[in-house]
Amino acid sequence: MSQNVPAGPVIRGWDGPWFRVHTGAFEASFLPSKGEDLDAVCNVDVFVTLKDGSRWSATVFTVVEVERLMRLWAGSDEALGGRYFWVSDGLIVRDPGIGSMTDVIAGLIDNDEFSAIFQRLHDA
């Protein structure tokens, strides 16, 4: 996949505990840990609102973070001693950081793969 930088102006900034990224195609609301370096984020929940108003969620992990978690779980009861990793709304990316993850989200939207990966949220 080529790099898919969101088209048009991109506005980034903090809104309480959320780090929000606004583009012409979507708004992504990331929930990093307090004080976490945004360029090093490797495990984060993200909520995405598309232009049509639909809302979606996923937990984004880097490959390195998945490996770290599996090693941590080795010798425990978690995930059969770290022998597997599974989440229903998980997206695994290569590179850490909110910027990199935003680029992946933009690419998934451009490639029409977004709805197959992110979980749609329905209003109650």
Buried (B, 14 or more C-beta within 10 A) or exposed (E): EEEBEBEEEBEBEEEEEBBBBBBEBBBBBBBBEEEBEBEEBBBBBBBBBBEEEBBBBBBBBBEEBBEBBBEEBEEEEEBEEBEEBEEEBBBEBEBBBBBBBBBBBBBBBBEEEBEEBBEEEEEE
